[in-house]
């Protein structure tokens, strides 16, 4: 593995282990390492990031705790296959009247295909003139709205969502 240079938009004020954690996540998202594939050895990663084993292990420990990676004794560290059933809902801390944890449902209210603002275009790394998909979604608990979301997607990556009936979106966007 070659020596790693962090992307220009990386915040170099962050601790080194955090930069490494973020870079590994970026590499996984970019498809450099696929689910169930082993990442390079700790020794190779230490050399590539030019850090001590302790710094690297702190980054890996965070990714294991977040469910992004999994360690197998004697075999290595692997990219974990995403689980959308419960991991996604760790961000929702809603309780019912009797104190039980509840997971909100989702309902897409509106879909539009349009030209995004420059800010959204840049965030989605879209070319000038490309169209996007904007979804307005509400999260419900016991049929009562608790959260409204505006979701922007690059149309060329998610074309199939332009014709999917709104009632078929379901509660989770990621597996869809």
N, C-alpha and C positions, 0 to 999 in steps of 0.2 A: 504494500500500500504506500503510495506517495505521500510526501509531507502535505498536510492539510493547511490551506489558507482559508480563513473564514470569509463568508460573503461580505461585500461592501456594506450591506445594511445591518450587519451584526453589531450589537452594542458592546464594544470592547471594554467597557467599564464593568461588565458583568464578571463574576468569578469564572475562571477557566473551565471548571467542571460544568457550569451552566452553558457556556458556549459549546462545549463538546456535546452535551445532552441535546441542545437545540440542533446542532449540525447532524447528529445521528438521526434525529427525527426527520430532518429535511431530506436526508439521503434515503430514508425508508419511504417517505412520501413521494420522492422522485423516482422510486422503483429501483434504486441501486441494490437494495436488499429486499427480497420478497418475503412474504409470510412463510414461516417455517424454515427459512434459510438461515444458516449460521452467519453471524457477522465475523469480521476478522478477529484473530486472537487478541487478548489483552496486550501482549508484547508488541504485536504489529500496530495496534491502535496507539499505544504509548509512544512508539517511535514516530508514527504519522502525526500525532498531535503535539509531539515534543513535550510530554508531561510525565510526571511520576505515576507509578501504579496506583498510588492512593488517590490522586486526582481523577484518574480514569475510572477507578472503581466507584467513586462517588457519583459520577455521571451515569454509569451503568446501573448502580443501585437505584437512582431516581427513576430510570426507565423501566426497571423491573417492578418497582413499586407502583408505577403508573400503568402497568400492564402492557407496555409496548414491547418489552423483551422478556425472555424467560431463560433461566440458567438450567443446564442439565449437567450434573456432576460428571466429570470425565469426558464430556462430549463437547461442551462449549456454550456459547450464548446465542440464542436464536430470536429472530423476529417472531413475535407472537401474532397469531391470526386474530384479527379484531373480533371482539365480542360486543355486539351492540345491545344485547338484552339488558344488561344492568350497568355496564361501565358508563354509558352515556348519561344515565340518570343520576350519577353521583353529583351532578351539578344542581339537581332539583332537591330541595330539602323541604318538601311540603308534607304537612301532617293533616290528617282528618280531625274532625271534632273530638273523636275519642283517642287521639294521640298516635294513631298508627300512621306509618309512612305510606304515602300515596304517590303514584306516578301520574303525571298529567298526560292527557291524550292530546293529539294535535289535529288541527283541521285547517287545510289550506282554503282561504277565503277568496283569493284572487291570484291570477297569473297574468303576466304581461310580458310581451317580447318587445324590447325597446332599446334605444341607444343609452348606455349608462353615462353617468357623470365622469369627468376625468379622474376623480378620486377612485371611483369603483373600477373604472377601466384599468387604472394602474395597479390596484390591489389584486385584480384578477389576471393581471399580465396579459391583457387583451390588446390587439392591434387597433389603431384608429379606424373608426367606422364599423367595427364589429358590433353585433347586437348581443344583448344579454337577456336573461330571464329573471324577472323579479317576481318573487312569491311573497304574498302576505299570508301569514299563518298565525293562528291563535292557539294557545295552550289552555286546556280546560281541566278543571278538577270538579267532579260531580256536576258536569255540564255548565259550570260557571267559569268565565274567562279569568285567567290569572296572569297571562303573559302574552304580549303581541310581538311577533318577529317579522322582520323584513329580510328576506334571503335573496341574495344576488348570485347568479351563476352565469358563467360564460356559455353562451348558447351553443357554440361549436362542440363543447364537451358534453353537454346535457340535452342535446336535440330531442331525445325521446320524451323528455318531460314537457315539451311544448304541446303534445297531443294526448298525454295521459289524462283521463278524466280526474277531476279534482278529488272526488271521493275515493280514488284508488291510491292516493299518496300515503296513507297510513300515518302512524304516529312518529316514525323514525325516518329521517331523510337519508342518513348514511347508508343503510343497507339497500335502500331503494336505488 
